[in-house]
Amino acid sequence: MMRLDKFLKVSRIIKRRSVAKEIADQGRILVNDRPAKSSSKVKAGDTLTIKFGNKTETVKINKIVETTKKSDAEDMYKIIDETYAENFDK
């Protein structure tokens, strides 16, 4: 088990823990389809849905590790879905 904000940083889904905390506390992250705070605990098998501006990314957590090299970070999760909001400014 690991705090959500720390997992996002260690896995490099979000580069900085302070940014991960801010996004989570704004209600833009769901863990297993439930709103999550930065202090929420996540574990292997959980599904995260993260809203970045006009992009929504859904990832499944494969494993939790305390520290990792950049090359190994993407082994911590698998991207299930990535959708973009339509741009109506055409």
TORZAPA-303656 format. One record per residue: residue number from 1; residue in three letters; x, y, z of N, C-alpha, C, CB in turn. Coordinates in Angstrom, 3 decimals. Each point is the difference from the previous one (the first is absolute). Glycine has a CB too. Example, Ala and Ser with C-alpha at 12.3 -4.5 7.8 and 13.67 -1.06 7.14 Angstrom:
BEGIN
- 1	ALA	13.190	-5.690	7.800	-0.890	1.190	0.000	0.900	1.200	0.000	-1.892	-1.173	1.246
- 2	SER	1.542	2.223	-1.966	0.820	1.190	0.060	-0.770	1.090	0.730	1.184	-0.628	-2.145
end
This chain:
BEGIN
- 1	MET	0.850	-1.184	0.000	-0.850	1.184	0.000	0.892	1.243	0.000	-1.857	-1.243	1.231
- 2	MET	1.381	2.267	-1.917	0.754	1.242	-0.106	-0.988	1.153	-0.171	2.004	-1.207	-1.019
- 3	ARG	-1.621	2.373	1.499	-0.844	1.182	-0.214	-0.120	0.275	-1.497	0.702	0.968	2.238
- 4	LEU	-1.859	-0.501	-2.647	-0.257	0.291	-1.410	1.002	0.999	-0.564	-2.416	-0.467	0.387
- 5	ASP	2.655	1.584	0.324	0.910	1.015	-0.541	1.421	-0.544	-0.175	-1.398	1.770	1.092
- 6	LYS	1.836	-2.615	-0.162	1.343	-0.586	-0.113	0.060	-0.984	-1.167	0.338	0.274	2.484
- 7	PHE	-1.382	-1.090	-2.659	-0.014	-0.943	-1.123	0.100	0.749	-1.329	-1.383	-1.612	1.362
- 8	LEU	0.612	2.686	-1.511	0.010	0.760	-1.257	1.389	0.563	-0.292	-2.419	0.580	0.347
- 9	LYS	3.128	-0.151	0.703	1.353	0.531	-0.177	0.997	-1.112	-0.315	-0.556	1.868	1.570
- 10	VAL	0.564	-2.934	-0.753	0.968	-1.096	-0.195	-0.178	-0.648	-1.373	0.022	-0.419	2.484
- 11	SER	-1.278	0.261	-2.918	-0.269	-0.624	-1.298	0.211	0.982	-1.156	-1.642	-1.527	1.120
- 12	ARG	1.837	2.800	-0.777	0.221	1.084	-0.972	-1.212	0.259	-0.905	2.419	-0.587	0.043
- 13	ILE	-3.615	0.207	0.435	-1.225	0.388	-0.717	-0.130	1.516	0.123	-1.157	-2.257	0.455
- 14	ILE	1.436	2.769	0.741	0.080	1.441	0.242	1.382	0.238	0.591	-2.547	0.284	0.377
- 15	LYS	3.293	0.660	-0.939	1.411	0.155	0.345	0.267	0.487	1.428	0.359	0.457	-2.380
- 16	ARG	-1.265	0.351	2.935	0.258	0.567	1.323	-1.115	-0.348	0.968	1.275	1.864	-1.057
- 17	ARG	-0.874	-2.207	2.273	-0.973	-0.406	1.012	-0.949	1.137	0.359	1.664	-1.627	0.891
- 18	SER	-1.155	2.851	-0.878	-0.861	1.143	0.336	-1.100	0.177	-1.050	1.939	1.119	1.166
- 19	VAL	-1.607	-1.364	-2.431	-0.994	0.093	-1.077	-1.006	-1.148	0.123	1.700	1.118	-1.522
- 20	ALA	-1.208	-2.320	1.831	-0.884	-1.158	0.183	-0.984	0.252	1.138	1.809	-1.529	-0.855
- 21	LYS	-1.321	2.112	1.939	-0.848	0.306	1.160	-1.076	1.009	-0.387	1.926	-0.463	1.563
- 22	GLU	-1.523	1.498	-2.285	-0.939	1.048	-0.412	-1.108	-0.572	-0.904	1.863	1.706	0.169
- 23	ILE	-1.488	-2.506	-1.150	-0.973	-0.589	-0.927	-0.957	-0.932	0.753	1.682	0.159	-1.887
- 24	ALA	-1.143	-0.985	2.784	-0.841	-0.931	0.762	-0.969	0.765	0.890	1.838	-1.712	-0.037
- 25	ASP	-1.348	2.738	0.714	-0.845	0.742	0.925	-1.049	0.858	-0.712	1.905	0.015	1.592
- 26	GLN	-1.754	0.171	-2.906	-1.025	0.696	-0.789	-1.072	-0.978	-0.483	1.715	1.699	-0.724
- 27	GLY	-1.575	-2.971	1.067	-0.997	-0.994	-0.396	0.149	-0.482	-1.425	-1.509	1.041	1.604
- 28	ARG	2.706	-0.899	-2.188	0.210	-0.386	-1.395	0.572	-1.407	-0.158	0.347	2.394	-0.506
- 29	ILE	-0.259	-3.143	1.624	0.502	-1.371	-0.059	-1.007	-0.936	0.675	2.407	0.826	0.006
- 30	LEU	-2.725	-1.918	-0.708	-0.870	-1.027	0.561	0.831	-1.254	0.208	-2.061	0.972	-1.136
- 31	VAL	1.874	-1.623	2.271	0.620	-1.299	0.257	-1.146	-1.003	0.051	2.007	0.998	1.298
- 32	ASN	-1.976	-1.946	-2.219	-1.080	-0.993	-0.115	-1.369	0.690	-0.078	1.406	-1.670	1.281
- 33	ASP	-1.495	2.710	-2.112	-1.232	0.772	-0.258	-0.519	0.773	1.204	-0.558	-1.694	-1.680
- 34	ARG	1.393	1.927	2.684	-0.385	0.825	1.149	0.933	1.190	0.088	-0.901	-2.010	1.232
- 35	PRO	0.384	3.198	-0.923	0.886	1.171	0.157	1.056	-0.274	1.066	-1.877	1.541	-0.690
- 36	ALA	3.119	-1.114	0.422	1.101	-0.277	0.920	0.726	1.283	0.380	0.255	-2.280	-1.004
- 37	LYS	0.244	2.314	2.211	0.856	1.096	0.470	1.452	-0.440	-0.139	-1.782	0.832	1.628
- 38	SER	2.699	0.119	-1.479	1.419	-0.320	-0.142	0.464	-1.018	1.034	0.369	2.279	-0.918
- 39	SER	-1.037	-2.324	2.068	0.401	-0.927	1.059	-0.641	-1.382	-0.141	0.286	1.965	1.488
- 40	SER	-1.151	-2.152	-2.487	-0.636	-1.303	-0.209	1.070	-1.061	-0.243	-2.065	1.115	-0.950
- 41	LYS	1.830	-2.308	1.470	0.954	-1.106	-0.193	-0.348	-0.750	-1.277	0.339	-0.222	2.498
- 42	VAL	0.690	-0.093	-3.292	-0.199	-0.799	-1.214	0.835	-1.265	0.108	-0.453	2.074	-1.392
- 43	LYS	0.016	-3.109	0.653	0.723	-1.276	0.017	-0.037	-0.603	-1.401	-0.582	-0.386	2.449
- 44	ALA	1.385	-0.642	-2.650	0.018	-0.688	-1.296	-1.408	-0.503	-0.316	2.434	-0.683	0.319
- 45	GLY	-2.855	0.863	-1.566	-1.327	-0.432	-0.415	-0.999	1.144	-0.054	0.495	-2.207	0.984
- 46	ASP	-0.189	3.327	-0.310	-0.908	1.155	-0.035	0.022	0.657	-1.380	0.365	0.375	2.469
- 47	THR	-1.472	0.266	-2.822	-0.109	0.744	-1.248	-0.106	1.484	0.324	-1.120	-1.960	-1.160
- 48	LEU	1.947	2.768	0.509	-0.017	1.454	0.201	-0.538	0.665	-1.260	1.964	-0.124	1.606
- 49	THR	-2.846	1.095	-1.442	-0.467	0.825	-1.108	0.426	1.425	0.328	-1.999	-1.541	-0.541
- 50	ILE	2.851	2.109	-0.306	0.590	1.310	0.266	-0.400	0.971	-1.100	1.942	-1.067	1.205
- 51	LYS	-2.472	2.226	-0.808	-0.411	1.026	-0.961	1.068	1.089	-0.055	-2.457	-0.483	0.438
- 52	PHE	3.149	0.560	-1.574	0.987	1.057	-0.245	-0.615	0.933	-1.038	2.014	-1.521	0.544
- 53	GLY	-2.439	2.684	-0.188	-0.549	0.939	-0.985	-1.008	-0.666	-0.911	2.123	1.271	0.080
- 54	ASN	-1.782	-1.396	-1.380	-0.938	-0.609	-0.953	0.288	-1.487	-0.235	-0.235	2.234	-1.096
- 55	LYS	1.144	-2.826	1.867	0.341	-1.414	-0.156	-0.409	-0.764	1.254	1.927	0.586	-1.532
- 56	THR	-2.499	-1.762	1.346	-0.323	-0.886	1.117	0.733	-1.303	-0.231	-2.281	1.070	0.365
- 57	GLU	3.057	-1.483	0.631	0.807	-1.210	-0.121	-0.441	-0.998	1.064	1.959	1.320	-0.928
- 58	THR	-2.161	-2.569	0.520	-0.355	-1.064	0.942	1.156	-0.984	0.030	-2.504	0.272	-0.430
- 59	VAL	3.026	-0.518	1.638	1.133	-0.920	0.144	-0.306	-1.042	1.070	1.601	1.815	-0.715
- 60	LYS	-1.009	-2.986	0.536	-0.121	-1.077	0.996	1.358	-0.154	0.667	-1.831	-1.210	-1.326
- 61	ILE	1.828	1.162	2.651	1.254	-0.134	0.745	0.450	-1.456	-0.037	-0.616	1.946	1.509
- 62	ASN	1.829	-2.171	-2.018	0.570	-1.354	-0.059	0.735	-0.348	1.281	0.214	0.219	-2.472
- 63	LYS	0.569	0.733	2.979	0.764	-0.264	1.217	0.339	1.313	0.688	0.949	-2.107	-1.004
- 64	ILE	-0.651	1.991	2.287	0.374	1.146	0.819	1.457	-0.187	0.417	-2.401	0.336	0.837
- 65	VAL	3.246	0.642	-1.142	1.377	-0.021	0.485	0.315	1.378	0.580	0.694	-1.757	-1.728
- 66	GLU	0.155	1.797	2.739	0.294	1.263	0.689	0.802	0.959	-0.871	-0.041	-1.230	2.159
- 67	THR	1.032	0.707	-2.866	0.810	0.824	-0.896	0.244	-0.802	-1.264	1.109	1.234	1.935
- 68	THR	-0.856	-0.519	-3.019	0.224	-0.699	-1.265	0.813	0.868	-0.938	-2.146	-1.259	0.281
- 69	LYS	2.826	0.610	-1.204	0.715	0.736	-1.043	-1.024	0.427	-1.044	2.171	-1.298	0.399
- 70	LYS	-1.822	2.331	-1.135	-0.921	0.502	-1.016	-0.385	-1.101	-0.991	1.011	2.285	0.245
- 71	SER	-0.060	-3.123	-0.626	-0.268	-1.063	-0.977	-0.962	-1.060	0.532	2.262	0.399	-0.945
- 72	ASP	-2.315	-0.574	2.276	-0.874	-1.010	0.592	-1.356	0.556	0.439	2.043	-1.187	0.741
- 73	ALA	-2.191	2.500	-0.737	-1.216	0.635	0.520	-1.249	-0.452	-0.754	1.376	1.970	0.673
- 74	GLU	-1.265	-2.114	-1.992	-1.208	-0.366	-0.758	-0.437	-1.443	0.227	0.674	1.662	-1.703
- 75	ASP	0.156	-2.489	2.356	-0.411	-1.358	0.361	-0.982	0.011	1.173	2.210	-0.864	-0.822
- 76	MET	-2.307	1.998	1.528	-0.877	0.100	1.168	-1.476	0.068	-0.380	1.843	1.152	1.197
- 77	TYR	-2.135	-0.778	-2.443	-1.394	0.164	-0.421	-0.157	-0.313	-1.478	-0.333	1.738	1.770
- 78	LYS	-0.925	-1.915	-2.169	-0.326	-0.243	-1.404	-1.107	0.973	-0.391	0.668	-2.469	0.147
- 79	ILE	-0.492	3.167	-1.253	-1.038	0.919	-0.475	-1.107	-0.826	-0.645	1.690	1.879	-0.369
- 80	ILE	-2.907	-1.730	0.909	-1.152	-0.747	-0.511	-0.727	0.833	-1.056	-0.243	-1.216	2.212
- 81	ASP	0.116	2.507	-1.938	-0.770	0.864	-0.894	0.526	1.420	0.072	-2.024	-1.455	0.284
- 82	GLU	1.963	2.148	-1.415	0.418	1.391	-0.056	-0.980	0.705	-0.934	2.480	-0.556	0.442
- 83	THR	-3.216	1.523	0.080	-0.961	0.700	-0.834	0.250	1.500	0.076	-1.692	-1.834	0.351
- 84	TYR	1.342	2.503	-1.409	0.164	1.452	-0.074	-1.357	0.642	-0.196	2.322	-0.240	-0.950
- 85	ALA	-2.553	1.342	1.645	-1.240	0.755	-0.183	0.038	0.628	-1.381	-0.222	0.463	2.495
- 86	GLU	-0.946	-0.348	-3.109	-0.071	0.632	-1.319	0.375	1.471	0.106	-1.787	-1.625	-0.713
- 87	ASN	2.485	2.096	-0.279	0.382	1.414	-0.041	-1.005	0.724	-0.895	2.486	-0.536	0.365
- 88	PHE	-3.300	1.402	0.235	-1.058	0.680	-0.748	0.414	1.373	-0.497	-1.641	-1.241	1.351
- 89	ASP	2.922	1.568	-1.288	0.467	1.334	-0.394	0.346	0.081	-1.487	0.869	0.307	2.314
- 90	LYS	-1.474	-1.139	-3.133	0.345	-0.035	-1.418	-0.759	1.040	-0.774	0.491	-2.405	0.193
end
